[in-house]
Amino acid sequence: MRRGQEELEAVIRSNVSPSFTETVRAKMQIREIVADGAPHGIRELQRCLIEQEGLPEPADGARLEVTSAEAIGGVVHPGQPIIAAYRLALAAAEAVQDLVSQGILVPVAEPPRHEDSNPIVGGDAIRIPYQFGSVGTSVAIRSRLGQFSPAYRLAPRFVGQEWFFEPDIFTANLETLALDRRTRRCILEALAAYRQGLHLATASLLGAASEGAWYAAGEKLRHLDNQLDKALDEDRTAKVVNRVAELLRRVPPRGEADELVSQASLMRQLRNYGVHPRGNETDYLERYFNDSGAGLLLLETYSYLQRLNAAVERTLGAADAD
């Protein structure tokens, strides 16, 4: 193997590997594509981010041209069109497989008429051709994708519904809160419980996720309030919520903090319903423990967490500006 060739292949592999963020973006694009309930060819789905970025598909015969070891960094980088196209196709392929594993997408035997059903990437490995000086060959990149069906469609029970049931999409825009692993797991299992018709479990887990989100907000704002700092260290949940809300009220719209606290109170009651099953007067909560109620709660929780995230972001921005 020519000097620098191993380095070249290692750099290609590194730059073709999709990020978690790219896979989530692919899920969100695929969500829009299949929302009509109709079959869509695998190539169309794998092309979703390529089209979003305005890139050409990897053409037959296209290859990376690298003249020497010194030129590797200038040619092989994340934005190089061939590299980017394969990486984004891999992200979409992984998104399809994840959505299929959750029962959200179902395979279809034949693609829509006139649509190419050959995937851009698939099988155990993909090959990216390159020319390195006088050597023309390709690098094999293990994908472990397996074989794809010619087309996929949205599972019938999800047609016409919001895609609040996919955990990565559910938490995609909560970067400011930076939810910890346990909180994200509560959300993931709440969504799984809803798909299985376990509505009490759905509500209880969403209540736990709500508490985790307020602690995450507290950690982001800890440096702004000594009482909040102490409440976090002592795991005093009610105090954490109150001190976070007090900080959120400093930035318009100030009334939103009260609305968020009110939702947090409901979520705490729903969690306690399952955790502390006693004969209290809780009939008003029963409406959340059926399919329509739990589905509505998921939608409300999605909006609630997005609003909490935005409120924390505004508060941090105002603090930085002072």
Phi, psi and chi 1 to 4 in degrees:
 res  aa     phi    psi   chi1   chi2   chi3   chi4
   1 MET       -  133.8 -173.5  172.8  -79.8      -
   2 ARG   -64.3  148.6  179.5  175.7  171.2  175.6
   3 ARG   -57.2  128.7 -176.0 -176.1   68.9   83.2
   4 GLY    93.1  -11.3      -      -      -      -
   5 GLN   -70.1  -39.2 -164.7  169.9  -14.5      -
   6 GLU   -63.6  -41.1  -72.5 -173.1    1.2      -
   7 GLU   -62.3  -42.7  177.2 -170.8   -6.3      -
   8 LEU   -58.9  -47.6  169.6   60.4      -      -
   9 GLU   -66.4  -36.2  -66.2 -166.8   -3.6      -
  10 ALA   -65.1  -40.1      -      -      -      -
  11 VAL   -67.9  -39.1  173.0      -      -      -
  12 ILE   -60.8  -48.4  -67.5  173.2      -      -
  13 ARG   -59.4  -43.6  -70.3 -168.7  179.4   94.0
  14 SER   -62.7  -42.0  173.3      -      -      -
  15 ASN   -80.4  -16.3  -78.0  -82.1      -      -
  16 VAL   -89.2  -14.8  168.4      -      -      -
  17 SER   -71.2  121.6  178.5      -      -      -
  18 PRO   -73.9  151.4   25.8  -32.1      -      -
  19 SER   -86.7  163.5   67.6      -      -      -
  20 PHE   -59.5  -40.4  173.1   75.5      -      -
  21 THR   -61.7  -40.3  -60.1      -      -      -
  22 GLU   -66.0  -37.2  -73.2  169.2  -29.5      -
  23 THR   -66.5  -40.0  -57.5      -      -      -
  24 VAL   -65.1  -41.6  173.9      -      -      -
  25 ARG   -58.8  -40.1  -77.8  178.0   52.7 -151.0
  26 ALA   -63.8  -41.5      -      -      -      -
  27 LYS   -59.4  -41.5  -72.1 -178.6 -179.6  179.7
  28 MET   -67.6  -37.0  -62.4  177.2   78.7      -
  29 GLN   -69.1  -43.3  -74.7  -63.9  109.1      -
  30 ILE   -63.0  -37.7  -67.9  169.0      -      -
  31 ARG   -53.0  -45.6  168.2 -171.0   67.6  177.5
  32 GLU   -69.6  -37.8  -63.7 -179.0    5.8      -
  33 ILE   -64.5  -46.1  -67.6  170.5      -      -
  34 VAL   -92.2    3.7  -56.7      -      -      -
  35 ALA   -59.9  -22.4      -      -      -      -
  36 ASP   -76.0   -8.0   58.3    4.9      -      -
  37 GLY    80.6   -3.8      -      -      -      -
  38 ALA   -86.6  159.0      -      -      -      -
  39 PRO   -67.3  143.7  -18.0   31.1      -      -
  40 HIS  -133.7  132.9  -67.5  -92.2      -      -
  41 GLY   -63.6  150.0      -      -      -      -
  42 ILE   -60.8  -33.3 -178.2   58.5      -      -
  43 ARG   -67.5  -39.0 -164.4  174.1 -169.8   91.7
  44 GLU   -61.3  -42.4  177.6 -171.5   -0.5      -
  45 LEU   -66.7  -42.2  -60.7 -178.6      -      -
  46 GLN   -70.2  -17.2  -69.7 -168.5   -2.4      -
  47 ARG   -89.2   -3.5 -136.9  171.8   40.9 -137.0
  48 CYS   -59.0  -45.3   66.0      -      -      -
  49 LEU   -78.0  -30.3  -68.7 -176.0      -      -
  50 ILE   -59.5  -44.4  -66.9  174.3      -      -
  51 GLU   -69.1  -38.8  -69.7 -165.7   -8.1      -
  52 GLN   -60.5  -36.0 -172.4 -177.0   58.2      -
  53 GLU   -85.6   -7.2  -65.2  -69.3  -30.8      -
  54 GLY    71.0   30.7      -      -      -      -
  55 LEU   -96.4  153.2  -66.1  169.8      -      -
  56 PRO   -78.7  151.1   28.5  -33.6      -      -
  57 GLU   -64.7  154.3  -79.2 -171.7   36.3      -
  58 PRO   -60.6  117.6  -20.8   32.0      -      -
  59 ALA   -83.3  152.7      -      -      -      -
  60 ASP   -58.7  130.2  -68.4  -21.0      -      -
  61 GLY    87.6   -9.7      -      -      -      -
  62 ALA   -69.3  139.2      -      -      -      -
  63 ARG  -150.4  160.3   60.5 -176.3  179.4  180.0
  64 LEU   -79.5  134.4  -61.3  168.2      -      -
  65 GLU  -109.7  108.5  -58.3  -82.6   -6.4      -
  66 VAL  -122.7  119.5 -176.7      -      -      -
  67 THR   -80.1  -31.9   56.6      -      -      -
  68 SER  -159.4  171.4   64.8      -      -      -
  69 ALA   -60.9  -35.1      -      -      -      -
  70 GLU   -68.6  -21.0  -69.2   71.8   24.4      -
  71 ALA   -92.3   -1.0      -      -      -      -
  72 ILE   -57.9  -51.3  -68.3  174.0      -      -
  73 GLY   -62.2  -30.3      -      -      -      -
  74 GLY   -76.6  -22.1      -      -      -      -
  75 VAL  -102.0  -45.2  175.9      -      -      -
  76 VAL   -99.6  103.3 -175.8      -      -      -
  77 HIS  -151.8  166.9   52.7   81.7      -      -
  78 PRO   -58.0  -30.0  -25.5   34.3      -      -
  79 GLY   -87.5   -7.1      -      -      -      -
  80 GLN   -59.6  127.4 -155.8  -76.7  -22.4      -
  81 PRO   -53.6  -42.9  -28.5   36.1      -      -
  82 ILE   -67.1  -45.4  -64.8  174.5      -      -
  83 ILE   -60.2  -48.9  -66.6  -70.3      -      -
  84 ALA   -62.8  -41.3      -      -      -      -
  85 ALA   -63.4  -44.7      -      -      -      -
  86 TYR   -66.2  -39.8  -85.7  112.2      -      -
  87 ARG   -63.9  -43.9 -173.8  179.8   66.8 -106.4
  88 LEU   -70.0  -33.1  -63.5  178.1      -      -
  89 ALA   -66.3  -39.1      -      -      -      -
  90 LEU   -65.1  -40.8  -82.4  168.5      -      -
  91 ALA   -59.9  -44.4      -      -      -      -
  92 ALA   -67.1  -37.5      -      -      -      -
  93 ALA   -63.7  -42.9      -      -      -      -
  94 GLU   -65.6  -36.5  -69.5 -178.8    1.3      -
  95 ALA   -63.5  -43.8      -      -      -      -
  96 VAL   -59.7  -47.3  167.6      -      -      -
  97 GLN   -61.7  -40.3  -73.5 -161.0  -29.2      -
  98 ASP   -66.0  -42.5 -165.3    4.7      -      -
  99 LEU   -66.7  -34.7  -66.2  171.6      -      -
 100 VAL   -67.0  -41.8  169.4      -      -      -
 101 SER   -63.6  -26.6   72.7      -      -      -
 102 GLN   -89.2   -1.2  -62.8 -178.2   60.9      -
 103 GLY    78.4   14.3      -      -      -      -
 104 ILE   -84.9  -39.3  -65.2  171.2      -      -
 105 LEU  -106.2  145.6  -68.9 -176.9      -      -
 106 VAL  -125.5  143.5  -67.1      -      -      -
 107 PRO   -72.3  151.4   23.5  -31.3      -      -
 108 VAL  -125.5  138.0  178.0      -      -      -
 109 ALA   -68.5  -34.4      -      -      -      -
 110 GLU  -128.2  140.3  -65.2 -175.1    4.2      -
 111 PRO   -77.2  168.0   31.3  -36.0      -      -
 112 PRO   -57.5  154.2  -22.4   32.3      -      -
 113 ARG   -57.2  140.7 -172.7  176.8  -62.1  178.4
 114 HIS    68.5   12.3  -52.1  -52.5      -      -
 115 GLU  -105.3  135.4 -174.6  169.2  -40.4      -
 116 ASP   -69.7  124.3 -173.5   -7.9      -      -
 117 SER  -100.2    5.6   62.5      -      -      -
 118 ASN   -82.2  123.0  -65.3  -44.4      -      -
 119 PRO   -68.7  152.8   26.1  -33.7      -      -
 120 ILE   -70.8  -40.9  -61.1  171.2      -      -
 121 VAL  -131.6  149.0  -66.1      -      -      -
 122 GLY   174.4  171.4      -      -      -      -
 123 GLY    78.4 -167.0      -      -      -      -
 124 ASP   -75.5  -24.8  -69.2  -25.2      -      -
 125 ALA  -153.9  155.1      -      -      -      -
 126 ILE  -118.3  156.8   61.0  172.0      -      -
 127 ARG  -121.7  130.6  -55.2 -164.1   72.9   88.5
 128 ILE  -114.0  113.0  -62.1 -177.7      -      -
 129 PRO   -70.3  147.6  -15.0   29.8      -      -
 130 TYR  -149.9  156.3   66.0   85.2      -      -
 131 GLN  -115.4  117.8 -176.4   74.9   31.6      -
 132 PHE  -117.2   96.9 -174.3   53.5      -      -
 133 GLY    63.3 -119.8      -      -      -      -
 134 SER   -91.8   -2.9   60.0      -      -      -
 135 VAL   -96.2  121.7  177.8      -      -      -
 136 GLY  -112.0  117.9      -      -      -      -
 137 THR  -157.5 -157.6 -176.0      -      -      -
 138 SER  -148.3  158.9   62.7      -      -      -
 139 VAL  -107.2  131.7   55.0      -      -      -
 140 ALA   -90.9  129.2      -      -      -      -
 141 ILE  -119.8  116.9  -60.1  173.2      -      -
 142 ARG   -68.6  126.4  -64.5 -168.4   65.3   80.1
 143 SER  -109.1  -29.2   65.8      -      -      -
 144 ARG    54.1   37.0  -55.6 -174.1 -174.2  -80.8
 145 LEU   -86.1  -27.0  -71.0  172.6      -      -
 146 GLY    76.1 -168.9      -      -      -      -
 147 GLN   -95.9  144.8  -60.0  -57.9  -43.8      -
 148 PHE  -103.9  152.2  -72.4   94.9      -      -
 149 SER   -72.4  159.3  -66.8      -      -      -
 150 PRO   -61.5  -29.1  -22.8   33.5      -      -
 151 ALA  -154.7  166.4      -      -      -      -
 152 TYR  -141.8  157.4  -66.4   87.0      -      -
 153 ARG  -141.8  164.7   63.4 -174.2  174.0   92.2
 154 LEU   -68.8  135.5 -173.8   62.1      -      -
 155 ALA   -55.3  135.7      -      -      -      -
 156 PRO   -52.5  -36.0  -27.8   35.4      -      -
 157 ARG   -69.6  -12.4   66.2 -174.9 -177.6  -81.1
 158 PHE  -102.6   -6.2  -64.6  130.4      -      -
 159 VAL   -63.9  130.8  174.3      -      -      -
 160 GLY    85.0   -2.4      -      -      -      -
 161 GLN  -101.5  156.1  -65.7 -170.2   36.2      -
 162 GLU   -68.3  150.9  -66.6  -70.9  -23.0      -
 163 TRP   -88.3   49.6  -82.3   53.3      -      -
 164 PHE   -79.7   -3.4   54.1   80.9      -      -
 165 PHE   -93.3    0.4   45.8   78.3      -      -
 166 GLU  -103.6  118.9 -153.0  -68.6  -40.5      -
 167 PRO   -62.1  -38.3   15.6  -28.0      -      -
 168 ASP   -67.9  -38.5  -70.4  -25.3      -      -
 169 ILE   -68.9  -40.0  -65.0  175.7      -      -
 170 PHE   -57.0  -37.5 -162.6   98.6      -      -
 171 THR  -107.6   12.6   58.9      -      -      -
 172 ALA   -63.5  -33.0      -      -      -      -
 173 ASN  -110.3   33.5  -61.7  -44.6      -      -
 174 LEU  -112.5   35.6  -58.9  176.9      -      -
 175 GLU   -62.1  -37.0  -67.1   89.9  -10.7      -
 176 THR   -64.0  -40.6  -60.9      -      -      -
 177 LEU   -68.5  -32.7  -72.5  178.8      -      -
 178 ALA    51.1   61.1      -      -      -      -
 179 LEU   -55.9  139.8  -59.1  177.8      -      -
 180 ASP   -78.2  174.8   64.4   19.0      -      -
 181 ARG   -62.0  -39.9 -174.9  174.7  179.8  179.7
 182 ARG   -67.3  -39.2  -71.6  175.6   64.4 -178.4
 183 THR   -66.1  -43.8  -57.7      -      -      -
 184 ARG   -62.1  -36.9  -67.9  178.5   64.2   88.0
 185 ARG   -65.6  -38.4 -178.4  178.3  178.2 -178.6
 186 CYS   -59.2  -42.2  -74.0      -      -      -
 187 ILE   -66.2  -46.1  -67.0  172.1      -      -
 188 LEU   -57.4  -46.0 -174.2  153.5      -      -
 189 GLU   -75.4  -27.0  -64.9 -162.9    5.3      -
 190 ALA   -64.5  -42.9      -      -      -      -
 191 LEU   -65.6  -41.1  -63.9  168.7      -      -
 192 ALA   -64.3  -39.9      -      -      -      -
 193 ALA   -63.6  -40.1      -      -      -      -
 194 TYR   -63.2  -42.2  176.8   70.4      -      -
 195 ARG   -62.1  -26.9  -69.4 -163.9  -63.1  -89.8
 196 GLN   -94.8    3.5  -63.4  176.6   48.2      -
 197 GLY    78.9   18.8      -      -      -      -
 198 LEU   -95.0   82.1  -56.5  174.9      -      -
 199 HIS   -75.9  -35.0  -55.3  124.9      -      -
 200 LEU   -65.1  -42.0  175.0   57.5      -      -
 201 ALA   -63.7  -39.5      -      -      -      -
 202 THR   -57.6  -50.8  -59.8      -      -      -
 203 ALA   -64.9  -41.6      -      -      -      -
 204 SER   -63.4  -43.5  -65.4      -      -      -
 205 LEU   -69.6  -36.4  -73.9  163.1      -      -
 206 LEU   -66.3  -35.7  -71.2  176.2      -      -
 207 GLY   -62.3  -41.1      -      -      -      -
 208 ALA   -66.0  -39.7      -      -      -      -
 209 ALA   -63.5  -37.3      -      -      -      -
 210 SER   -60.2  -45.5  169.9      -      -      -
 211 GLU   -62.2  -42.3 -176.2  172.4  -55.7      -
 212 GLY   -61.4  -36.1      -      -      -      -
 213 ALA   -66.7  -37.0      -      -      -      -
 214 TRP   -69.1  -36.5  -78.4   91.9      -      -
 215 TYR   -65.6  -38.8  -89.0   93.5      -      -
 216 ALA   -63.3  -42.1      -      -      -      -
 217 ALA   -61.9  -41.4      -      -      -      -
 218 GLY   -61.2  -40.7      -      -      -      -
 219 GLU   -63.8  -36.3  -69.4  -64.9  -19.2      -
 220 LYS   -69.4  -29.7  -70.5  -66.8 -177.4  178.3
 221 LEU  -105.8    2.1  -57.9  173.4      -      -
 222 ARG   -48.8  -41.1  175.4 -165.6  -76.9  -94.5
 223 HIS   -71.1   -9.2   62.5  -69.6      -      -
 224 LEU   -94.4   -8.5  -59.5  178.1      -      -
 225 ASP  -153.4  119.4 -174.8  -78.3      -      -
 226 ASN   -65.6  -35.6  -69.6  -25.6      -      -
 227 GLN   -67.9  -36.6  -66.9 -175.4   56.1      -
 228 LEU   -65.1  -42.1  171.7   59.7      -      -
 229 ASP   -55.7  -44.9 -177.0   51.9      -      -
 230 LYS   -69.0  -42.0 -177.5  178.2  179.1 -178.3
 231 ALA   -63.1  -37.5      -      -      -      -
 232 LEU   -64.8  -45.1  -73.1  165.4      -      -
 233 ASP   -65.2  -28.9  -71.4  -18.8      -      -
 234 GLU   -96.6    3.2  -64.6  176.5   -7.1      -
 235 ASP    54.4   44.9  -70.6  -29.6      -      -
 236 ARG   -97.8   92.4  -62.8  171.2   60.8 -169.6
 237 THR   -59.1  -50.2  -57.0      -      -      -
 238 ALA   -59.5  -40.0      -      -      -      -
 239 LYS   -66.7  -39.2 -174.0   71.9  170.4  179.9
 240 VAL   -60.3  -48.5  167.7      -      -      -
 241 VAL   -60.2  -45.2  172.3      -      -      -
 242 ASN   -64.5  -42.9  -71.4  -24.4      -      -
 243 ARG   -70.8  -38.2  -64.2  -46.4  -56.4  168.5
 244 VAL   -62.3  -45.6  168.0      -      -      -
 245 ALA   -60.2  -39.1      -      -      -      -
 246 GLU   -61.5  -38.7 -170.3   59.4   35.4      -
 247 LEU   -69.0  -39.2  -69.3  170.7      -      -
 248 LEU   -64.7  -30.3  -59.7 -176.2      -      -
 249 ARG   -69.0  -12.8  -69.5 -172.2 -175.3   97.8
 250 ARG   -74.3  -14.7  -63.0  178.9 -177.4  178.3
 251 VAL  -123.4  132.1 -179.2      -      -      -
 252 PRO   -62.4  151.1  -19.7   31.6      -      -
 253 PRO   -78.2  118.1   27.4  -32.0      -      -
 254 ARG   -65.4  -29.4  -67.1  176.0  173.3   81.5
 255 GLY   -69.1  -17.4      -      -      -      -
 256 GLU   -65.9  -30.7 -173.9  169.0   48.6      -
 257 ALA   -59.8  -41.0      -      -      -      -
 258 ASP   -64.4  -38.5  -65.7  -29.5      -      -
 259 GLU   -65.4  -40.2  -64.3  172.8    7.7      -
 260 LEU   -66.4  -39.9  -67.4  170.0      -      -
 261 VAL   -64.2  -40.0  170.1      -      -      -
 262 SER   -62.1  -43.0  177.4      -      -      -
 263 GLN   -66.3  -38.4 -175.6   68.3   20.7      -
 264 ALA   -61.4  -37.4      -      -      -      -
 265 SER   -63.8  -43.7  175.3      -      -      -
 266 LEU   -62.0  -44.8  170.4   63.4      -      -
 267 MET   -62.4  -36.7  -57.6  -57.7  -71.7      -
 268 ARG   -66.1  -39.2 -176.2  169.3   62.0 -107.5
 269 GLN   -64.8  -39.2  -67.6  175.2   65.2      -
 270 LEU   -65.9  -40.6  -70.4  168.5      -      -
 271 ARG   -64.3  -44.9 -175.9 -153.0   58.5 -167.7
 272 ASN   -65.8  -28.3  -71.2  -17.5      -      -
 273 TYR   -56.6  -44.0 -177.4   99.1      -      -
 274 GLY   -84.3  -33.0      -      -      -      -
 275 VAL   -78.0  -34.0  175.9      -      -      -
 276 HIS  -124.1   74.4  -53.6  -65.2      -      -
 277 PRO   -73.9   87.8   27.2  -32.0      -      -
 278 ARG  -120.2  165.8  -64.0 -170.4  -64.4  -88.4
 279 GLY   -83.1   43.3      -      -      -      -
 280 ASN   -75.2  170.3  -64.2  -26.4      -      -
 281 GLU   -78.2   89.7  -67.0  -62.9  -35.6      -
 282 THR  -127.4   25.2   53.2      -      -      -
 283 ASP   -59.2  -30.0  -69.5  -12.9      -      -
 284 TYR   -66.5  -14.2   61.6   93.3      -      -
 285 LEU   -89.0  -14.5  -62.4  176.1      -      -
 286 GLU   -59.6  -27.8  -65.6  -66.2  -27.0      -
 287 ARG   -65.4  -16.4   67.7 -171.9 -176.7   93.8
 288 TYR   -86.1   -5.8  -68.4  103.9      -      -
 289 PHE  -105.9   37.7  -54.2  133.6      -      -
 290 ASN  -137.0  177.9   54.8   50.7      -      -
 291 ASP   -61.0  -48.4 -172.9   72.2      -      -
 292 SER   -69.7  -38.4   58.7      -      -      -
 293 GLY   -67.3  -43.8      -      -      -      -
 294 ALA   -67.5  -37.1      -      -      -      -
 295 GLY   -63.0  -43.0      -      -      -      -
 296 LEU   -62.9  -40.5  177.4   61.6      -      -
 297 LEU   -61.8  -39.4 -178.0   64.9      -      -
 298 LEU   -61.2  -46.2  -80.9  166.9      -      -
 299 LEU   -62.5  -43.2  -73.8  171.9      -      -
 300 GLU   -64.2  -40.2  -70.5  176.1  -13.7      -
 301 THR   -66.5  -39.1  -57.3      -      -      -
 302 TYR   -57.3  -50.2  175.5   83.1      -      -
 303 SER   -64.3  -41.9  174.2      -      -      -
 304 TYR   -61.1  -45.6  155.7   63.2      -      -
 305 LEU   -68.3  -36.9  -66.5  179.0      -      -
 306 GLN   -62.8  -41.1  -61.1  -69.9  -30.2      -
 307 ARG   -68.3  -39.9  -68.0  170.0   64.6 -160.5
 308 LEU   -63.1  -43.3  178.8   59.5      -      -
 309 ASN   -59.0  -46.4 -177.2   84.1      -      -
 310 ALA   -65.6  -37.7      -      -      -      -
 311 ALA   -65.5  -41.3      -      -      -      -
 312 VAL   -64.3  -40.9  170.7      -      -      -
 313 GLU   -62.2  -43.0 -171.0  170.3  -12.5      -
 314 ARG   -63.9  -40.7  -71.5 -165.7  -59.1  -90.5
 315 THR   -65.5  -41.4  -58.1      -      -      -
 316 LEU   -65.7  -40.2  -72.5  171.2      -      -
 317 GLY   -63.3  -40.4      -      -      -      -
 318 ALA   -67.1  -38.2      -      -      -      -
 319 ALA   -65.4  -39.4      -      -      -      -
 320 ASP   -67.5  -30.2  -70.2  -17.8      -      -
 321 ALA   -77.3  -21.0      -      -      -      -
 322 ASP   -72.1      -  -70.7  -17.0      -      -
